[in-house]
Amino acid sequence: MVVNIYDVVVIGGGAAGMMAAIQAGLRGREVLLLEKNNRLGKKLLITGNGRCNITNSTPIEDMIGQVPGNGRFLYSAFYTFDNNAVLDFFHRQGVPTKEERGGRIFPRSDRARDVVDGLARALRQAGVEVMMGQSVEAVIPRAESSFTIRTSETEYTAGKVIIAVGGASCPRTGSSGDAYPWVREMGHKVTPILPALIPLVTQEKWVPQLQGLSLKNVCLTARQGKRKLGEEFGEMLFTHFGLSGPIVLTLSRAVAHALNKGARVTVELNLKPALTPDKLDQRLIKDFKTYARKQFKNALDDLLPKMLIPVIIQLSAIDAEKPVHQITQEERKSLVVLLQCLTMTVSATRPLAEAIVTSGGVSVKEIDPSTMESRLVPGLYFAGEVMDIDAYTGGYNLQAAWSTGYVAGNSI
Protein backbone atom coordinates (compact mmCIF):
# COMPACT_ATOMS: atom_id res chain seq x y z
CA MET A 1 0.00 0.00 0.00
CA VAL A 2 1.38 3.41 -0.97
CA VAL A 3 2.03 5.80 1.92
CA ASN A 4 1.99 9.54 1.25
CA ILE A 5 3.44 11.98 3.79
CA TYR A 6 2.16 15.55 4.30
CA ASP A 7 2.49 18.26 6.91
CA VAL A 8 -1.28 18.66 7.04
CA VAL A 9 -4.21 16.60 5.82
CA VAL A 10 -7.57 18.37 5.72
CA ILE A 11 -10.56 16.03 5.51
CA GLY A 12 -13.57 17.59 3.83
CA GLY A 13 -13.80 19.89 0.83
CA GLY A 14 -16.64 22.08 2.00
CA ALA A 15 -16.56 25.68 3.21
CA ALA A 16 -14.61 25.07 6.42
CA GLY A 17 -12.26 22.49 4.92
CA MET A 18 -11.32 24.59 1.91
CA MET A 19 -10.70 27.68 4.04
CA ALA A 20 -8.58 25.66 6.49
CA ALA A 21 -6.52 24.13 3.67
CA ILE A 22 -5.96 27.52 2.05
CA GLN A 23 -4.68 29.09 5.26
CA ALA A 24 -2.41 26.15 6.09
CA GLY A 25 -1.03 26.25 2.55
CA LEU A 26 -0.37 30.00 2.77
CA ARG A 27 1.72 29.30 5.87
CA GLY A 28 4.06 27.21 3.74
CA ARG A 29 2.83 23.80 4.84
CA GLU A 30 2.53 20.86 2.48
CA VAL A 31 -1.20 20.35 2.53
CA LEU A 32 -3.47 17.62 1.17
CA LEU A 33 -7.23 18.20 0.98
CA LEU A 34 -9.28 14.99 0.82
CA GLU A 35 -12.86 15.13 -0.48
CA LYS A 36 -15.13 12.09 -0.81
CA ASN A 37 -17.21 13.61 -3.61
CA ASN A 38 -16.07 14.12 -7.18
CA ARG A 39 -16.31 17.90 -6.78
CA LEU A 40 -15.52 20.48 -4.12
CA GLY A 41 -18.15 22.48 -2.27
CA LYS A 42 -21.12 20.29 -3.12
CA LYS A 43 -23.18 21.58 -0.19
CA LEU A 44 -22.07 25.15 -0.85
CA LEU A 45 -23.57 24.89 -4.33
CA ILE A 46 -27.08 24.41 -2.94
CA THR A 47 -26.97 26.89 -0.06
CA GLY A 48 -29.23 29.90 -0.32
CA ASN A 49 -31.23 28.17 -3.07
CA GLY A 50 -28.11 28.03 -5.19
CA ARG A 51 -27.16 31.64 -4.51
CA CYS A 52 -24.92 31.04 -1.44
CA ASN A 53 -25.58 33.34 1.50
CA ILE A 54 -21.88 33.93 2.21
CA THR A 55 -22.22 35.81 5.49
CA ASN A 56 -24.18 38.58 7.22
CA SER A 57 -23.28 42.22 7.79
CA THR A 58 -24.51 42.28 11.40
CA PRO A 59 -21.97 43.23 14.11
CA ILE A 60 -20.09 40.29 15.61
CA GLU A 61 -21.72 40.57 19.04
CA ASP A 62 -25.14 40.33 17.40
CA MET A 63 -23.92 37.52 15.16
CA ILE A 64 -22.96 35.44 18.19
CA GLY A 65 -26.55 35.82 19.36
CA GLN A 66 -27.67 34.19 16.12
CA VAL A 67 -25.80 30.99 17.03
CA PRO A 68 -27.96 29.12 19.58
CA GLY A 69 -25.60 26.14 19.42
CA ASN A 70 -22.58 27.26 21.51
CA GLY A 71 -22.28 30.73 20.04
CA ARG A 72 -19.88 31.92 22.75
CA PHE A 73 -17.38 29.27 21.65
CA LEU A 74 -17.07 31.18 18.36
CA TYR A 75 -16.22 34.51 19.99
CA SER A 76 -12.47 34.31 19.28
CA ALA A 77 -12.92 32.82 15.78
CA PHE A 78 -15.46 35.45 14.73
CA TYR A 79 -13.21 38.29 15.83
CA THR A 80 -10.11 36.68 14.27
CA PHE A 81 -11.76 36.29 10.86
CA ASP A 82 -14.90 38.37 10.84
CA ASN A 83 -17.52 39.05 8.17
CA ASN A 84 -15.51 41.93 6.70
CA ALA A 85 -12.46 39.67 6.38
CA VAL A 86 -14.62 37.08 4.61
CA LEU A 87 -15.77 39.68 2.09
CA ASP A 88 -12.19 40.88 1.56
CA PHE A 89 -11.14 37.28 0.91
CA PHE A 90 -13.78 36.71 -1.76
CA HIS A 91 -13.28 40.11 -3.36
CA ARG A 92 -9.58 39.25 -3.78
CA GLN A 93 -10.66 36.04 -5.49
CA GLY A 94 -12.79 37.94 -7.98
CA VAL A 95 -16.15 37.32 -6.31
CA PRO A 96 -17.94 40.68 -5.83
CA THR A 97 -20.80 40.67 -3.34
CA LYS A 98 -24.03 42.49 -2.54
CA GLU A 99 -26.13 42.99 0.58
CA GLU A 100 -29.82 42.16 0.78
CA ARG A 101 -32.62 42.27 3.34
CA GLY A 102 -31.60 41.33 6.85
CA GLY A 103 -27.91 41.96 6.19
CA ARG A 104 -27.56 38.83 4.08
CA ILE A 105 -24.53 38.88 1.79
CA PHE A 106 -24.60 37.08 -1.58
CA PRO A 107 -22.29 36.96 -4.58
CA ARG A 108 -23.33 39.73 -6.95
CA SER A 109 -23.89 37.13 -9.66
CA ASP A 110 -26.36 35.16 -7.49
CA ARG A 111 -24.31 32.05 -8.37
CA ALA A 112 -22.97 29.78 -5.64
CA ARG A 113 -20.68 28.32 -8.30
CA ASP A 114 -18.69 31.59 -8.28
CA VAL A 115 -18.01 31.16 -4.56
CA VAL A 116 -16.75 27.61 -5.05
CA ASP A 117 -14.64 28.68 -8.03
CA GLY A 118 -13.10 31.46 -5.94
CA LEU A 119 -12.15 28.98 -3.24
CA ALA A 120 -10.70 26.60 -5.83
CA ARG A 121 -8.51 29.42 -7.17
CA ALA A 122 -7.32 30.20 -3.66
CA LEU A 123 -6.45 26.52 -3.10
CA ARG A 124 -4.30 26.52 -6.21
CA GLN A 125 -2.60 29.76 -5.21
CA ALA A 126 -1.82 28.30 -1.77
CA GLY A 127 -0.29 25.19 -3.33
CA VAL A 128 -2.81 22.79 -1.80
CA GLU A 129 -3.00 19.33 -3.33
CA VAL A 130 -6.60 18.23 -3.77
CA MET A 131 -7.66 14.59 -4.00
CA MET A 132 -11.31 13.91 -4.76
CA GLY A 133 -13.20 10.63 -4.59
CA GLN A 134 -11.28 9.87 -1.37
CA SER A 135 -13.58 8.46 1.30
CA VAL A 136 -11.77 8.39 4.65
CA GLU A 137 -12.35 5.28 6.72
CA ALA A 138 -10.21 6.00 9.79
CA VAL A 139 -7.98 8.61 11.41
CA ILE A 140 -5.42 7.00 13.70
CA PRO A 141 -3.08 8.97 16.01
CA ARG A 142 0.48 7.60 16.17
CA ALA A 143 2.91 7.80 19.08
CA GLU A 144 5.45 9.72 16.98
CA SER A 145 3.14 12.80 16.91
CA SER A 146 1.65 11.96 13.55
CA PHE A 147 -1.55 10.53 12.12
CA THR A 148 -2.45 7.81 9.69
CA ILE A 149 -5.41 8.67 7.49
CA ARG A 150 -6.82 5.58 5.85
CA THR A 151 -9.03 5.73 2.78
CA SER A 152 -10.54 2.95 0.70
CA GLU A 153 -7.61 3.27 -1.70
CA THR A 154 -4.51 4.17 0.27
CA GLU A 155 -3.02 5.61 3.46
CA TYR A 156 -1.66 9.06 4.18
CA THR A 157 0.61 10.20 7.00
CA ALA A 158 0.38 13.73 8.40
CA GLY A 159 1.81 15.65 11.31
CA LYS A 160 -1.50 17.51 11.69
CA VAL A 161 -5.09 16.66 10.72
CA ILE A 162 -8.03 19.02 10.33
CA ILE A 163 -11.43 17.33 10.33
CA ALA A 164 -13.99 19.42 8.45
CA VAL A 165 -16.45 16.90 7.05
CA GLY A 166 -19.63 18.67 8.13
CA GLY A 167 -22.46 17.17 10.13
CA ALA A 168 -25.06 14.58 9.22
CA SER A 169 -27.81 16.78 7.82
CA CYS A 170 -27.26 16.52 4.09
CA PRO A 171 -25.91 13.09 3.10
CA ARG A 172 -26.47 13.67 -0.61
CA THR A 173 -23.77 16.34 -0.46
CA GLY A 174 -21.38 14.19 1.56
CA SER A 175 -22.32 15.46 5.03
CA SER A 176 -23.31 12.07 6.39
CA GLY A 177 -21.75 11.93 9.86
CA ASP A 178 -18.60 10.13 8.73
CA ALA A 179 -16.35 11.68 11.37
CA TYR A 180 -18.29 10.76 14.49
CA PRO A 181 -16.87 7.20 14.77
CA TRP A 182 -13.30 8.45 14.21
CA VAL A 183 -13.46 11.09 16.91
CA ARG A 184 -15.12 8.73 19.38
CA GLU A 185 -12.27 6.29 18.81
CA MET A 186 -9.87 9.10 19.73
CA GLY A 187 -11.73 9.74 22.99
CA HIS A 188 -13.87 12.70 21.98
CA LYS A 189 -17.48 13.09 23.05
CA VAL A 190 -20.09 13.56 20.33
CA THR A 191 -23.18 15.34 21.64
CA PRO A 192 -26.60 14.09 20.42
CA ILE A 193 -27.08 14.58 16.68
CA LEU A 194 -30.38 16.31 15.92
CA PRO A 195 -31.80 18.27 12.99
CA ALA A 196 -31.81 22.07 13.02
CA LEU A 197 -33.41 24.44 10.52
CA ILE A 198 -35.92 21.74 9.64
CA PRO A 199 -39.69 21.72 8.90
CA LEU A 200 -42.06 20.36 11.54
CA VAL A 201 -44.58 17.52 11.32
CA THR A 202 -47.96 18.16 12.95
CA GLN A 203 -50.78 15.84 14.03
CA GLU A 204 -53.89 17.81 13.11
CA LYS A 205 -55.73 16.47 10.08
CA TRP A 206 -56.77 19.93 8.94
CA VAL A 207 -53.19 21.09 8.37
CA PRO A 208 -52.70 19.21 5.05
CA GLN A 209 -55.87 20.92 3.77
CA LEU A 210 -53.83 24.13 3.81
CA GLN A 211 -50.92 22.75 1.79
CA GLY A 212 -49.23 25.53 -0.16
CA LEU A 213 -50.72 28.38 1.89
CA SER A 214 -48.03 30.94 2.73
CA LEU A 215 -48.65 33.43 5.51
CA LYS A 216 -46.80 36.69 6.15
CA ASN A 217 -46.59 38.85 9.27
CA VAL A 218 -47.76 36.10 11.59
CA CYS A 219 -46.39 35.06 14.97
CA LEU A 220 -45.59 31.45 15.88
CA THR A 221 -44.88 30.35 19.46
CA ALA A 222 -43.47 26.94 20.37
CA ARG A 223 -44.21 25.50 23.80
CA GLN A 224 -43.11 22.51 25.82
CA GLY A 225 -46.13 22.15 28.05
CA LYS A 226 -46.60 25.66 29.45
CA ARG A 227 -42.94 26.63 28.97
CA LYS A 228 -42.22 28.83 25.98
CA LEU A 229 -39.46 27.43 23.78
CA GLY A 230 -39.40 30.40 21.45
CA GLU A 231 -41.45 32.87 19.47
CA GLU A 232 -40.89 34.19 15.94
CA PHE A 233 -42.58 36.77 13.73
CA GLY A 234 -42.53 36.61 9.95
CA GLU A 235 -43.38 34.13 7.20
CA MET A 236 -44.44 30.49 7.30
CA LEU A 237 -45.84 27.85 4.99
CA PHE A 238 -48.34 25.01 5.41
CA THR A 239 -47.29 21.71 3.79
CA HIS A 240 -48.77 18.25 3.32
CA PHE A 241 -46.99 17.09 6.50
CA GLY A 242 -47.06 20.21 8.68
CA LEU A 243 -45.23 23.51 8.77
CA SER A 244 -42.24 25.09 7.05
CA GLY A 245 -40.93 28.55 6.22
CA PRO A 246 -38.47 30.93 7.90
CA ILE A 247 -40.06 31.27 11.34
CA VAL A 248 -40.68 27.53 11.56
CA LEU A 249 -37.06 26.74 10.70
CA THR A 250 -35.81 29.15 13.35
CA LEU A 251 -37.96 27.53 16.04
CA SER A 252 -37.16 23.99 14.93
CA ARG A 253 -33.88 23.60 16.85
CA ALA A 254 -35.55 24.16 20.23
CA VAL A 255 -38.46 21.94 19.17
CA ALA A 256 -36.13 19.11 18.09
CA HIS A 257 -34.30 19.18 21.42
CA ALA A 258 -37.57 19.11 23.36
CA LEU A 259 -38.95 16.23 21.29
CA ASN A 260 -35.69 14.34 21.80
CA LYS A 261 -36.36 14.47 25.55
CA GLY A 262 -39.82 13.00 25.04
CA ALA A 263 -41.65 16.24 25.71
CA ARG A 264 -45.02 17.19 24.26
CA VAL A 265 -44.58 20.19 22.00
CA THR A 266 -47.23 22.49 20.57
CA VAL A 267 -47.07 25.56 18.38
CA GLU A 268 -49.52 28.45 18.59
CA LEU A 269 -50.16 30.53 15.48
CA ASN A 270 -51.29 34.12 15.91
CA LEU A 271 -52.81 35.14 12.60
CA LYS A 272 -53.24 38.77 13.69
CA PRO A 273 -50.31 39.60 15.99
CA ALA A 274 -50.50 43.34 15.23
CA LEU A 275 -53.89 43.55 16.98
CA THR A 276 -54.69 43.21 20.65
CA PRO A 277 -57.60 40.88 21.42
CA ASP A 278 -59.85 43.90 21.99
CA LYS A 279 -58.87 45.51 18.68
CA LEU A 280 -59.36 42.23 16.83
CA ASP A 281 -62.78 41.93 18.43
CA GLN A 282 -63.61 45.42 17.23
CA ARG A 283 -62.43 44.45 13.76
CA LEU A 284 -64.78 41.45 13.79
CA ILE A 285 -67.67 43.62 14.94
CA LYS A 286 -66.98 46.00 12.05
CA ASP A 287 -66.78 43.20 9.49
CA PHE A 288 -69.88 41.51 10.84
CA LYS A 289 -71.82 44.76 10.52
CA THR A 290 -70.62 45.09 6.93
CA TYR A 291 -71.75 41.55 6.12
CA ALA A 292 -74.69 41.41 8.52
CA ARG A 293 -77.01 39.92 5.90
CA LYS A 294 -74.55 37.20 4.86
CA GLN A 295 -73.84 33.76 6.26
CA PHE A 296 -70.80 33.28 8.49
CA LYS A 297 -68.91 31.40 5.77
CA ASN A 298 -69.10 34.49 3.56
CA ALA A 299 -68.14 37.08 6.19
CA LEU A 300 -64.41 36.44 6.62
CA ASP A 301 -63.07 37.30 3.18
CA ASP A 302 -61.63 40.64 4.33
CA LEU A 303 -59.90 39.06 7.32
CA LEU A 304 -58.37 35.78 6.16
CA PRO A 305 -56.90 34.07 3.08
CA LYS A 306 -59.62 32.22 1.19
CA MET A 307 -58.00 28.81 1.72
CA LEU A 308 -57.93 29.31 5.49
CA ILE A 309 -61.59 30.27 5.95
CA PRO A 310 -63.14 26.75 5.85
CA VAL A 311 -60.63 25.51 8.43
CA ILE A 312 -61.28 28.42 10.78
CA ILE A 313 -65.02 27.90 10.44
CA GLN A 314 -64.60 24.20 11.21
CA LEU A 315 -62.47 24.84 14.28
CA SER A 316 -64.68 27.66 15.56
CA ALA A 317 -67.67 25.30 15.85
CA ILE A 318 -69.85 28.13 14.54
CA ASP A 319 -72.38 26.96 11.96
CA ALA A 320 -71.06 28.01 8.54
CA GLU A 321 -74.67 28.76 7.40
CA LYS A 322 -75.44 30.92 10.42
CA PRO A 323 -76.40 34.50 9.55
CA VAL A 324 -73.70 36.85 10.79
CA HIS A 325 -76.12 39.02 12.76
CA GLN A 326 -77.03 35.95 14.83
CA ILE A 327 -73.46 35.22 15.98
CA THR A 328 -73.33 35.72 19.74
CA GLN A 329 -70.78 37.75 21.67
CA GLU A 330 -69.49 34.53 23.23
CA GLU A 331 -68.97 32.97 19.79
CA ARG A 332 -67.21 36.10 18.57
CA LYS A 333 -64.90 36.17 21.59
CA SER A 334 -64.04 32.50 21.04
CA LEU A 335 -63.25 33.30 17.41
CA VAL A 336 -60.82 36.00 18.55
CA VAL A 337 -58.99 33.45 20.72
CA LEU A 338 -58.87 30.97 17.83
CA LEU A 339 -57.46 33.54 15.41
CA GLN A 340 -54.72 34.48 17.84
CA CYS A 341 -53.96 31.05 19.23
CA LEU A 342 -54.41 28.47 16.48
CA THR A 343 -52.78 25.49 18.20
CA MET A 344 -51.08 22.54 16.55
CA THR A 345 -49.32 19.53 18.07
CA VAL A 346 -45.82 18.79 16.78
CA SER A 347 -45.28 15.04 16.48
CA ALA A 348 -41.79 15.17 14.94
CA THR A 349 -39.37 17.10 12.79
CA ARG A 350 -38.70 16.05 9.24
CA PRO A 351 -35.80 13.56 8.93
CA LEU A 352 -32.27 14.66 9.77
CA ALA A 353 -31.24 14.14 6.15
CA GLU A 354 -33.54 17.04 5.18
CA ALA A 355 -32.16 19.49 7.73
CA ILE A 356 -30.17 22.51 6.62
CA VAL A 357 -27.71 22.04 9.48
CA THR A 358 -26.92 19.56 12.24
CA SER A 359 -27.38 20.37 15.91
CA GLY A 360 -24.81 18.43 17.92
CA GLY A 361 -21.38 17.09 17.09
CA VAL A 362 -17.91 17.05 18.61
CA SER A 363 -18.18 18.63 22.05
CA VAL A 364 -16.70 22.14 22.02
CA LYS A 365 -15.62 21.66 25.63
CA GLU A 366 -12.87 19.44 24.24
CA ILE A 367 -11.69 21.98 21.62
CA ASP A 368 -9.52 25.08 22.15
CA PRO A 369 -11.64 27.98 20.76
CA SER A 370 -8.56 30.09 19.95
CA THR A 371 -6.92 27.42 17.76
CA MET A 372 -9.61 24.76 17.04
CA GLU A 373 -7.13 22.14 18.28
CA SER A 374 -8.33 19.14 20.26
CA ARG A 375 -7.68 19.37 23.99
CA LEU A 376 -7.37 15.58 24.02
CA VAL A 377 -5.33 14.73 20.90
CA PRO A 378 -2.41 17.07 20.05
CA GLY A 379 -2.23 17.88 16.35
CA LEU A 380 -5.92 17.18 15.73
CA TYR A 381 -8.06 20.17 14.69
CA PHE A 382 -11.71 20.70 13.85
CA ALA A 383 -13.55 23.19 11.64
CA GLY A 384 -17.16 23.80 10.75
CA GLU A 385 -20.33 21.85 11.36
CA VAL A 386 -18.62 18.67 12.56
CA MET A 387 -18.42 20.49 15.91
CA ASP A 388 -21.41 21.09 18.17
CA ILE A 389 -22.18 24.52 16.71
CA ASP A 390 -25.21 25.60 14.70
CA ALA A 391 -26.81 28.91 13.81
CA TYR A 392 -29.99 30.37 12.43
CA THR A 393 -30.40 31.14 8.72
CA GLY A 394 -28.97 34.34 7.34
CA GLY A 395 -25.35 33.52 6.56
CA TYR A 396 -24.35 32.75 10.14
CA ASN A 397 -23.58 29.06 9.61
CA LEU A 398 -21.25 29.84 6.72
CA GLN A 399 -19.56 32.59 8.74
CA ALA A 400 -18.90 29.96 11.41
CA ALA A 401 -17.40 27.67 8.77
CA TRP A 402 -15.14 30.39 7.33
CA SER A 403 -14.00 31.58 10.76
CA THR A 404 -13.27 28.17 12.28
CA GLY A 405 -11.58 26.98 9.09
CA TYR A 406 -9.40 30.09 9.02
CA VAL A 407 -8.40 29.69 12.67
CA ALA A 408 -7.65 25.97 12.32
CA GLY A 409 -5.53 26.47 9.20
CA ASN A 410 -3.63 29.39 10.69
CA SER A 411 -2.96 27.53 13.92
CA ILE A 412 -0.98 24.75 12.24
DOZATI-284908 format. One record per residue (C-alpha): x, y, z. Coordinates in steps of 0.05 Angstrom, whole numbers, plus 5000, padded with zeros to 4 digits. Layout:
# residues N
[[X,Y,Z]],
...
***
This chain:
# residues 412
[[5000,5000,5000]],
[[5028,5068,4981]],
[[5041,5116,5038]],
[[5040,5191,5025]],
[[5069,5240,5076]],
[[5043,5311,5086]],
[[5050,5365,5138]],
[[4974,5373,5141]],
[[4916,5332,5116]],
[[4849,5367,5114]],
[[4789,5321,5110]],
[[4729,5352,5077]],
[[4724,5398,5017]],
[[4667,5442,5040]],
[[4669,5514,5064]],
[[4708,5501,5128]],
[[4755,5450,5098]],
[[4774,5492,5038]],
[[4786,5554,5081]],
[[4828,5513,5130]],
[[4870,5483,5073]],
[[4881,5550,5041]],
[[4906,5582,5105]],
[[4952,5523,5122]],
[[4979,5525,5051]],
[[4993,5600,5055]],
[[5034,5586,5117]],
[[5081,5544,5075]],
[[5057,5476,5097]],
[[5051,5417,5050]],
[[4976,5407,5051]],
[[4931,5352,5023]],
[[4855,5364,5020]],
[[4814,5300,5016]],
[[4743,5303,4990]],
[[4697,5242,4984]],
[[4656,5272,4928]],
[[4679,5282,4856]],
[[4674,5358,4864]],
[[4690,5410,4918]],
[[4637,5450,4955]],
[[4578,5406,4938]],
[[4536,5432,4996]],
[[4559,5503,4983]],
[[4529,5498,4913]],
[[4458,5488,4941]],
[[4461,5538,4999]],
[[4415,5598,4994]],
[[4375,5563,4939]],
[[4438,5561,4896]],
[[4457,5633,4910]],
[[4502,5621,4971]],
[[4488,5667,5030]],
[[4562,5679,5044]],
[[4556,5716,5110]],
[[4516,5772,5144]],
[[4534,5844,5156]],
[[4510,5846,5228]],
[[4561,5865,5282]],
[[4598,5806,5312]],
[[4566,5811,5381]],
[[4497,5807,5348]],
[[4522,5750,5303]],
[[4541,5709,5364]],
[[4469,5716,5387]],
[[4447,5684,5322]],
[[4484,5620,5341]],
[[4441,5582,5392]],
[[4488,5523,5388]],
[[4548,5545,5430]],
[[4554,5615,5401]],
[[4602,5638,5455]],
[[4652,5585,5433]],
[[4659,5624,5367]],
[[4676,5690,5400]],
[[4751,5686,5386]],
[[4742,5656,5316]],
[[4691,5709,5295]],
[[4736,5766,5317]],
[[4798,5734,5285]],
[[4765,5726,5217]],
[[4702,5767,5217]],
[[4650,5781,5163]],
[[4690,5839,5134]],
[[4751,5793,5128]],
[[4708,5742,5092]],
[[4685,5794,5042]],
[[4756,5818,5031]],
[[4777,5746,5018]],
[[4724,5734,4965]],
[[4734,5802,4933]],
[[4808,5785,4924]],
[[4787,5721,4890]],
[[4744,5759,4840]],
[[4677,5746,4874]],
[[4641,5814,4883]],
[[4584,5813,4933]],
[[4519,5850,4949]],
[[4477,5860,5012]],
[[4404,5843,5016]],
[[4348,5845,5067]],
[[4368,5827,5137]],
[[4442,5839,5124]],
[[4449,5777,5082]],
[[4509,5778,5036]],
[[4508,5742,4968]],
[[4554,5739,4908]],
[[4533,5795,4861]],
[[4522,5743,4807]],
[[4473,5703,4850]],
[[4514,5641,4833]],
[[4541,5596,4887]],
[[4586,5566,4834]],
[[4626,5632,4834]],
[[4640,5623,4909]],
[[4665,5552,4899]],
[[4707,5574,4839]],
[[4738,5629,4881]],
[[4757,5580,4935]],
[[4786,5532,4883]],
[[4830,5588,4857]],
[[4854,5604,4927]],
[[4871,5530,4938]],
[[4914,5530,4876]],
[[4948,5595,4896]],
[[4964,5566,4965]],
[[4994,5504,4933]],
[[4944,5456,4964]],
[[4940,5387,4933]],
[[4868,5365,4925]],
[[4847,5292,4920]],
[[4774,5278,4905]],
[[4736,5213,4908]],
[[4774,5197,4973]],
[[4728,5169,5026]],
[[4765,5168,5093]],
[[4753,5106,5134]],
[[4796,5120,5196]],
[[4840,5172,5228]],
[[4892,5140,5274]],
[[4938,5179,5320]],
[[5010,5152,5323]],
[[5058,5156,5382]],
[[5109,5194,5340]],
[[5063,5256,5338]],
[[5033,5239,5271]],
[[4969,5211,5242]],
[[4951,5156,5194]],
[[4892,5173,5150]],
[[4864,5112,5117]],
[[4819,5115,5056]],
[[4789,5059,5014]],
[[4848,5065,4966]],
[[4910,5083,5005]],
[[4940,5112,5069]],
[[4967,5181,5084]],
[[5012,5204,5140]],
[[5008,5275,5168]],
[[5036,5313,5226]],
[[4970,5350,5234]],
[[4898,5333,5214]],
[[4839,5380,5207]],
[[4771,5347,5207]],
[[4720,5388,5169]],
[[4671,5338,5141]],
[[4607,5373,5163]],
[[4551,5343,5203]],
[[4499,5292,5184]],
[[4444,5336,5156]],
[[4455,5330,5082]],
[[4482,5262,5062]],
[[4471,5273,4988]],
[[4525,5327,4991]],
[[4572,5284,5031]],
[[4554,5309,5101]],
[[4534,5241,5128]],
[[4565,5239,5197]],
[[4628,5203,5175]],
[[4673,5234,5227]],
[[4634,5215,5290]],
[[4663,5144,5295]],
[[4734,5169,5284]],
[[4731,5222,5338]],
[[4698,5175,5388]],
[[4755,5126,5376]],
[[4803,5182,5395]],
[[4765,5195,5460]],
[[4723,5254,5440]],
[[4650,5262,5461]],
[[4598,5271,5407]],
[[4536,5307,5433]],
[[4468,5282,5408]],
[[4458,5292,5334]],
[[4392,5326,5318]],
[[4364,5365,5260]],
[[4364,5441,5260]],
[[4332,5489,5210]],
[[4282,5435,5193]],
[[4206,5434,5178]],
[[4159,5407,5231]],
[[4108,5350,5226]],
[[4041,5363,5259]],
[[3984,5317,5281]],
[[3922,5356,5262]],
[[3885,5329,5202]],
[[3865,5399,5179]],
[[3936,5422,5167]],
[[3946,5384,5101]],
[[3883,5418,5075]],
[[3923,5483,5076]],
[[3982,5455,5036]],
[[4015,5511,4997]],
[[3986,5568,5038]],
[[4039,5619,5055]],
[[4027,5669,5110]],
[[4064,5734,5123]],
[[4068,5777,5185]],
[[4045,5722,5232]],
[[4072,5701,5299]],
[[4088,5629,5318]],
[[4102,5607,5389]],
[[4131,5539,5407]],
[[4116,5510,5476]],
[[4138,5450,5516]],
[[4077,5443,5561]],
[[4068,5513,5589]],
[[4141,5533,5579]],
[[4156,5577,5520]],
[[4211,5549,5476]],
[[4212,5608,5429]],
[[4171,5657,5389]],
[[4182,5684,5319]],
[[4148,5735,5275]],
[[4149,5732,5199]],
[[4132,5683,5144]],
[[4111,5610,5146]],
[[4083,5557,5100]],
[[4033,5500,5108]],
[[4054,5434,5076]],
[[4025,5365,5066]],
[[4060,5342,5130]],
[[4059,5404,5174]],
[[4095,5470,5175]],
[[4155,5502,5141]],
[[4181,5571,5124]],
[[4231,5619,5158]],
[[4199,5625,5227]],
[[4186,5551,5231]],
[[4259,5535,5214]],
[[4284,5583,5267]],
[[4241,5551,5321]],
[[4257,5480,5299]],
[[4322,5472,5337]],
[[4289,5483,5405]],
[[4231,5439,5383]],
[[4277,5382,5362]],
[[4314,5384,5428]],
[[4249,5382,5467]],
[[4221,5325,5426]],
[[4286,5287,5436]],
[[4273,5289,5511]],
[[4204,5260,5501]],
[[4167,5325,5514]],
[[4100,5344,5485]],
[[4108,5404,5440]],
[[4055,5450,5411]],
[[4059,5511,5368]],
[[4010,5569,5372]],
[[3997,5611,5310]],
[[3974,5682,5318]],
[[3944,5703,5252]],
[[3935,5775,5274]],
[[3994,5792,5320]],
[[3990,5867,5305]],
[[3922,5871,5340]],
[[3906,5864,5413]],
[[3848,5818,5428]],
[[3803,5878,5440]],
[[3823,5910,5374]],
[[3813,5845,5337]],
[[3744,5839,5369]],
[[3728,5908,5345]],
[[3751,5889,5275]],
[[3704,5829,5276]],
[[3647,5872,5299]],
[[3660,5920,5241]],
[[3664,5864,5190]],
[[3602,5830,5217]],
[[3564,5895,5210]],
[[3588,5902,5139]],
[[3565,5831,5122]],
[[3506,5828,5170]],
[[3460,5798,5118]],
[[3509,5744,5097]],
[[3523,5675,5125]],
[[3584,5666,5170]],
[[3622,5628,5115]],
[[3618,5690,5071]],
[[3637,5742,5124]],
[[3712,5729,5132]],
[[3739,5746,5064]],
[[3767,5813,5087]],
[[3802,5781,5146]],
[[3833,5716,5123]],
[[3862,5681,5062]],
[[3808,5644,5024]],
[[3840,5576,5034]],
[[3841,5586,5110]],
[[3768,5605,5119]],
[[3737,5535,5117]],
[[3787,5510,5169]],
[[3774,5568,5216]],
[[3700,5558,5209]],
[[3708,5484,5224]],
[[3751,5497,5286]],
[[3706,5553,5311]],
[[3647,5506,5317]],
[[3603,5563,5291]],
[[3552,5539,5239]],
[[3579,5560,5171]],
[[3507,5575,5148]],
[[3491,5618,5208]],
[[3472,5690,5191]],
[[3526,5737,5216]],
[[3478,5780,5255]],
[[3459,5719,5297]],
[[3531,5704,5320]],
[[3533,5714,5395]],
[[3584,5755,5433]],
[[3610,5691,5465]],
[[3621,5659,5396]],
[[3656,5722,5371]],
[[3702,5723,5432]],
[[3719,5650,5421]],
[[3735,5666,5348]],
[[3784,5720,5371]],
[[3820,5669,5414]],
[[3823,5619,5357]],
[[3851,5671,5308]],
[[3906,5690,5357]],
[[3921,5621,5385]],
[[3912,5569,5330]],
[[3944,5510,5364]],
[[3978,5451,5331]],
[[4014,5391,5361]],
[[4084,5376,5336]],
[[4094,5301,5330]],
[[4164,5303,5299]],
[[4213,5342,5256]],
[[4226,5321,5185]],
[[4284,5271,5179]],
[[4355,5293,5195]],
[[4375,5283,5123]],
[[4329,5341,5104]],
[[4357,5390,5155]],
[[4397,5450,5132]],
[[4446,5441,5190]],
[[4462,5391,5245]],
[[4452,5407,5318]],
[[4504,5369,5358]],
[[4572,5342,5342]],
[[4642,5341,5372]],
[[4636,5373,5441]],
[[4666,5443,5440]],
[[4688,5433,5513]],
[[4743,5389,5485]],
[[4766,5440,5432]],
[[4810,5502,5443]],
[[4767,5560,5415]],
[[4829,5602,5399]],
[[4862,5548,5355]],
[[4808,5495,5341]],
[[4857,5443,5366]],
[[4833,5383,5405]],
[[4846,5387,5480]],
[[4853,5312,5480]],
[[4893,5295,5418]],
[[4952,5341,5401]],
[[4955,5358,5327]],
[[4882,5344,5315]],
[[4839,5403,5294]],
[[4766,5414,5277]],
[[4729,5464,5233]],
[[4657,5476,5215]],
[[4593,5437,5227]],
[[4628,5373,5251]],
[[4632,5410,5318]],
[[4572,5422,5363]],
[[4556,5490,5334]],
[[4496,5512,5294]],
[[4464,5578,5276]],
[[4400,5607,5249]],
[[4392,5623,5174]],
[[4421,5687,5147]],
[[4493,5670,5131]],
[[4513,5655,5203]],
[[4528,5581,5192]],
[[4575,5597,5134]],
[[4609,5652,5175]],
[[4622,5599,5228]],
[[4652,5553,5175]],
[[4697,5608,5147]],
[[4720,5632,5215]],
[[4735,5563,5246]],
[[4768,5540,5182]],
[[4812,5602,5180]],
[[4832,5594,5253]],
[[4847,5519,5246]],
[[4889,5529,5184]],
[[4927,5588,5214]],
[[4941,5551,5278]],
[[4980,5495,5245]],
***
